[in-house]
């Protein structure tokens, strides 16, 4: 999950990406304009991943709304979407409150007459698709589901995998188009025949504005400010981990590996928040490296952090297509990551170093390598920058346009006048 944002002056990459979405000259709002609703479990997901896409379709003349837990309190989301609504579901898949949200979702969609509902994240996607199954036929609504990483995967337990596979198979019956963003999930859908192939699409992520995540987007003044904040000098070997403090991100592996690094000036910078933040502080003290670690909390200056870093560390056990790695690749920063779904897609062609999940000694060796061989690390970073071209936001926006166009063409002609609010 994204780490959130904190105002530190200037414009965050997220806001800059939204502002850079071009406004077509012919864009006009009409009573017959198509309508799309985005759904995600938490507002932070919509804020981190979907705002440039939403802004793009508003610029094209669409009505674009969103539902998520906490979204009515998010001013940036309110400024990008036409309408937003809070829905009280949670990330816990067994929370009984989640299914009770189905009626609210159904009522909202029925009232506002959406042409497309695009769902993201497991809980929101399952509940929304369940709620809209009958309405899909009554209102000729099309439902798109983007899987950010299925909960069943080779590293998962047998029972857990079976349960989530059954749920995905059931929900596929309520889905018009299923979008996967990594090759492992794409293969799984095909091998398990979760959905007919003519309703399966592949998109390499949710896009990244490479003009925001570039070395030229960071000034020397911003770098000097960061060095002063961290109490270090330019040239200090900095390793960066940008992730929510939750179990699957495996911060402890990064900290334990760093404790094996003997370089006295090296620093490990951890940006993000989450329930395991304080336990990780305690672990760093127990390992005797607290004075070389920096816990920064939520940040809006990710490009600055990236440019100051020798490498990005992401030892996760589960990902879909990790955004922090996309950002690092675009910035030309090499990555030390786990050999798991999504991460392996991003780090092919020598764009980084892949280790098995939990290989602390291997992570330590990789850290030592990027710290002590700057030339090889730079070459890896250049390979990553070239690799990032296929994930450019403009490419992803065009893929969304094609998908939505196809979805609309499957519906009968829409009346020129709307009778709904």
C-alpha positions, 0 to 999 in steps of 0.5 A: 500500500502507498505510504501517504503524503505529508506537506513539506512545501512545493508540489508533490509528484502526485499533484504534479502528475495530475496537473500535467494531464492534458486538457483536450480543447474539444472537451465538453460536458453534456447531459449524455456524457459517459459516467464512470465510478471508481471503487477502492477499499481505502481513499489512500489507494485512490489517491496514490494510484488513480487520480491522474486516470480520473483527471484524464477522463474528466478532461475528456468530458466524462463524469468521474466519481469515486467511492472508498473508505475515508474519501470524503475527508480527502481534499485532493480526491474531492478536487479531482473527482466530480463526486465522492462517497464514503463507504465503510468497508475495511481491508480485512476480508472477513470483516462482516461489515464489508458485505453490509456495504453492498446495498449502499453501493448498489443504491449509489450506482442505480441512482447515478446511472453509471456506464462503467464501474471500475473496481480496485483492491480485493474487498471493494472489488468483491463487494462491489461486483456482488452488489452490481451483478443484477444491476449489470443486466438491468442498467446495461452496466459494465464492470471492470476489475483491475487486480493489483495482485491476487491473494492466491499466489505460489508463496501462499498457503494451500488453504488460503490460496484455495479460498481466495481462488474460489472467491475470485472464480465466483466474482469473475461471473460478475465481471465484464473485463478483468485487468491484470498487471503482472505476468504471474497473475496473467498466467494464473487467470489463463491456467485456471480459466477464471474468465473467458480470454476475450474479457481478459486484458493486460496493463503494465500497472497504473502508470507513472509520470516519468517527467515527475520521477526524473533526476532533472525534477530534483534541484540541488537545493532540495537535495541539500535540504534533505542532507541537512535533515538527515545530518549527512553530507553529499556522497553518503551511501543511502539505502532507501525503503519506501513502504507501508509498515506492514508484515508483507513488506518485511522491513525486518529483513532490510534492517537485519541485513543492514546491520551486517553492513560494516560501512560506518557512513552508510544509512538506511532510510525508511519512509512510510507509516503503519502498525509495525513502525514502532516495532521496527524502531525497537528492532533497530535499537536491539541490533545496534544500528538505530544511529544509522537508520532514519524513520521519516514517516509519510513523505511527499518528496519521493523523487528527492529521496530517490535521487539521494539514494544508492539503491531502493530496497523492497524485500516484500513477500507479496506485491502486485506491481510495486509503485516504489520500484516503478519510481526508482526505475524511472529515477535511474535508481537500482533496486534490491528486491524479492524474487516474487510476482510483479517485482520480477517483471520490473527488474528483468534485463539487469534493472536490479538485484533479485533475492529469495524472500527472507534471504537476509544474507543475500540482501546484505551482500546486495547492499554491500555491492551497490555501496561499494561498486558505484559504477555497476550500480549506475549501470543497473540504474540506467537499465532500469530507466530504459525499462521504465518506458513501457510503464509511462503514464501516457501509455496506460491512459491510452490503454484505459481509453481503449478499454472504456471505448470497448466497454461502451461499444458493447452497450446499446446506444445511450439516450441523449438525455439522462433521467438520473441525477 
